[in-house]
Amino acid sequence: MADVLVAEDNPLNFELVRDLLDARGHAVEWARDGEEALAKARTGQFDLLLLDLHMPRLDGLQVVRALRAAPPVRPLKVIALTADAMAGVRDDLFAAGVDGYLAKPLDLRALIREMEAVGV
């Protein structure tokens, strides 16, 4: 199973995702803001980063750009999670280097499908 970092500033959203991933046998760790997500992702111990876009200190786009500019030793897949439906957001995320994208509120079946689609 995968080692997953969930970057999410809302505890309830994190718990929902954690419970689903735990039930599927994944190891899950929480980052509560963008700076913590970037620091933890750079350790190279994760297979997947589920990245909320709107977080304190660094937003998700800043995090993914920094990760792609100086990647961790271990390859890291990134799936962006956002309630932002503004035109161009999805394109900006893929241009920055995300591997997948999901709109909030999260459909847990869609999350599993997106994880499988990116190879996790």
C-alpha positions as CSV (number, residue, x, y, z in Angstrom):
1,M,0.0,0.0,0.0
2,A,1.0,3.6,-0.4
3,D,2.4,6.2,2.0
4,V,0.1,9.2,1.6
5,L,0.5,12.8,2.8
6,V,-2.7,14.7,3.1
7,A,-2.3,18.5,3.0
8,E,-5.5,19.9,4.3
9,D,-6.2,22.7,6.8
10,N,-9.7,21.5,7.7
11,P,-9.6,18.7,10.3
12,L,-12.9,17.3,9.3
13,N,-11.9,17.0,5.6
14,F,-8.6,15.3,6.7
15,E,-10.4,12.8,9.0
16,L,-12.8,11.8,6.1
17,V,-9.9,11.1,3.8
18,R,-7.8,9.5,6.5
19,D,-10.6,7.1,7.4
20,L,-11.0,6.0,3.8
21,L,-7.3,5.6,3.2
22,D,-6.8,3.7,6.5
23,A,-9.6,1.3,5.5
24,R,-7.8,0.6,2.3
25,G,-4.5,-0.1,4.1
26,H,-2.6,3.1,3.2
27,A,-0.3,4.9,5.7
28,V,-1.6,8.4,6.2
29,E,0.1,11.5,7.6
30,W,-1.3,15.0,7.9
31,A,0.1,18.4,7.0
32,R,-2.0,21.3,8.3
33,D,-0.7,24.1,6.0
34,G,1.4,24.6,2.8
35,E,4.8,25.0,4.5
36,E,4.3,21.8,6.6
37,A,3.2,20.0,3.4
38,L,6.2,21.1,1.5
39,A,8.6,20.2,4.3
40,K,7.1,16.8,4.8
41,A,6.8,16.0,1.0
42,R,10.5,16.9,0.6
43,T,11.5,14.1,3.0
44,G,10.9,11.6,0.2
45,Q,8.9,9.1,2.3
46,F,5.6,9.5,0.5
47,D,4.1,8.0,-2.7
48,L,1.2,10.4,-2.9
49,L,0.4,14.0,-1.8
50,L,-3.3,14.9,-1.7
51,L,-3.0,18.6,-1.8
52,D,-5.7,21.1,-0.9
53,L,-5.3,24.4,-2.8
54,H,-6.4,26.9,-0.2
55,M,-4.2,26.6,2.8
56,P,-2.4,28.9,5.2
57,R,1.3,30.0,4.7
58,L,1.7,28.5,1.2
59,D,-1.2,27.6,-1.1
60,G,-1.3,24.3,-3.1
61,L,-0.1,25.9,-6.3
62,Q,3.0,27.2,-4.5
63,V,3.6,23.8,-3.0
64,V,3.5,21.9,-6.2
65,R,5.7,24.4,-8.0
66,A,8.3,24.2,-5.3
67,L,8.2,20.4,-5.3
68,R,8.5,20.2,-9.1
69,A,11.4,22.7,-9.1
70,A,13.4,20.6,-6.5
71,P,11.8,17.1,-6.4
72,P,12.2,14.8,-3.5
73,V,14.5,11.7,-3.9
74,R,11.5,9.4,-4.2
75,P,9.0,10.1,-7.0
76,L,5.9,11.8,-5.6
77,K,2.5,11.8,-7.3
78,V,0.3,14.9,-6.5
79,I,-3.5,15.0,-6.7
80,A,-4.9,18.5,-6.2
81,L,-8.1,18.9,-4.2
82,T,-10.1,22.1,-4.5
83,A,-13.5,23.7,-4.3
84,D,-12.2,26.4,-6.7
85,A,-14.3,26.2,-9.9
86,M,-12.7,29.3,-11.5
87,A,-11.8,28.9,-15.2
88,G,-8.2,28.0,-15.8
89,V,-7.4,26.6,-12.3
90,R,-7.3,23.1,-13.5
91,D,-5.0,24.1,-16.4
92,D,-2.7,26.0,-14.1
93,L,-2.4,23.0,-11.8
94,F,-1.5,20.6,-14.6
95,A,1.0,23.1,-16.0
96,A,2.6,23.3,-12.5
97,G,3.0,19.6,-12.4
98,V,0.0,17.9,-10.6
99,D,-0.8,14.4,-11.7
100,G,-4.5,14.5,-10.9
101,Y,-7.3,16.8,-9.9
102,L,-10.5,16.4,-7.9
103,A,-13.2,19.0,-7.1
104,K,-14.6,19.4,-3.6
105,P,-16.8,18.3,-2.0
106,L,-14.9,15.0,-2.4
107,D,-16.6,12.0,-3.9
108,L,-14.7,9.2,-2.1
109,R,-15.2,6.8,-5.1
110,A,-13.8,9.4,-7.4
111,L,-10.7,9.8,-5.1
112,I,-10.0,6.1,-5.3
113,R,-10.4,6.1,-9.1
114,E,-8.1,9.2,-9.4
115,M,-5.4,7.5,-7.1
116,E,-5.6,4.4,-9.4
117,A,-5.3,6.6,-12.5
118,V,-2.1,8.1,-11.3
119,G,-0.6,4.8,-10.3
120,V,-1.1,4.7,-6.5
